[in-house]
Amino acid sequence: MIEARNLAKVFGGKTAVDGITFTVQPGKVTGFLGPNGAGKSTTMRMIMGLDHPSAGTVAVNGAPYASHKAPLREVGALLEAKAVHPRRTAYNHLRALAATHGIPNARINQVIELTGLGAVAKKRVGSFSMGMGQRLGIAAALLGDPRTLIFDEPVNGLDPEGVQWVRHLARGLAAEGRTVFISSHLMSEMAVTADHLIVIGRGRILADAPMDQVLAGSSRERILVRTDDADTLAAALGSDGVEIRRPAAGRLEVLGVSARGIAEAALAQRILVTELTPQQTSLEDAYMELTRGEVEYRSQGVGQDGQGSP
């Protein structure tokens, strides 16, 4: 279990984490979401004792990370997969970690096979691809057979098979009663992996609820529209609070207007609509709505032709 109480971190006058309180429960996968600069990595570093809180407390399995006598047996973390000496082999890197906790070689071999590193275990880490580095980082996190796992962007650099493997691994660990805390920007994967979500923006908690409640809490209805005059209909629907996407020619995806409202606008413009289908709210839609006003680094809009909007 991970318990944060009024946790805060200030760097040179800038508040990265603003007095947040949350609990990550065992037996489920908890997703940790937020825009770049929201405070996710800083929060994870404070959990692991790498950054000292400016205020508040955070405990793992009932105690601060630094106070555990055998921390690898309590919590395993993947925060920076590249933090490995490049001239060491994968096996020797794991053996060095194992030696600090009296972990037997048999366990090293187990995590190497579990993470699919058997064929490269004797190769130097400096030659590893990003995906192989991620697998080694996960192997190190699992080495002490800990009760709590913390993964920051674990699927970076992994191929589709690797992404699916991480999903099954996370859910399997949670099914064993462990605490699993995952940060990721890959919404489609988080939607099928996480049971519970904590969403953070500008250092503050925006949501802390089960996945289905976060999806149900999205207030903007999403409607798929098919019409031969998409441009005119889009212009008629355009107003504050309405978002219109163009997934394909002759199709609109409208957020913020009911199906009836779209039908009325089409009727007023004498536009033929051949499809009007309410869509189930996706995690990406719910996330974008939650974080709409909390994005610190905002990209320029991209139009249908792929060019930036003026």
ZIKAJO-V685013 format. One line per field, one symbol per residue. ss: DSSP state (~ for helix, > for strand, _ for the rest). burial: + if it has 16 or more other ideal C-beta (glycine too) atoms within 10 Angstrom, else -. A space follows every 10 residues. Layout:
ss->???
burial->???
//
This chain:
ss->_>>>>>>>>> >__>>>>>>> >>>>___>>> >>>______~ ~~~~~~~___ ____>>>>>> __>_~~~___ ~~~~>>>>__ ________>~ ~~~~~~~~~_ ____~~~~~~ ~~~~___~~~ ___>~~~__~ ~~~~~~~~~~ ~~_____>>> >>_______~ ~~~~~~~~~~ ~~~~~___>> >>>___~~~~ ~~~__>>>>> >__>>>>>>> ~~~~~~____ _>>>>>>__~ ~~~~~~~___ __>>>>>>__ >>>>>___~~ ~~~~~~~~__ __>>>>>>>_ __~~~~~~~~ __________ _>_____>__
burial->-+++--+++- -----+++++ -+-+-+-+++ +++++-++++ +++++++++- +-+--+-+++ +---+--+-- +++++++++- +--+----++ ++++--++-- --+---++-- ++--+++--+ +--++--+-- ++++++++++ ++++-+++++ ++++++++-- -++-+++-++ +-++---+++ ++++--+-++ +-++++++++ ++++++++-- +--++--+-+ +++++-+-++ --++-++--- --++------ -++++++-+- -++-++---- +-+--+---- +-+-++++++ +--++----- ----------
//
